Amino acid sequence: MSAAQDLLFHFQHVIDELRLVTGSSGVFDVVVDDKVMFSKKVEGRHARAGEVLERFRAVVGPGVREYGT
């Protein structure tokens, strides 16, 4: 899953826990440190490329540098 890869590549130094939660009827959630970054059930669609990463950036704020920078 590219959302998980994106998050771990850019923010592995600040993420304690990353969960990809699946369920019936195609339910799919991306949860980082107990915060839901994306829920297919709530949104009614799959995440667009880069969308989960952008949501995470908004949550951690501009003061958190990406890994390796």
Order of alpha helices (4+ residues) and beta strands (2+ residues): alpha-beta-beta-beta-alpha-alpha
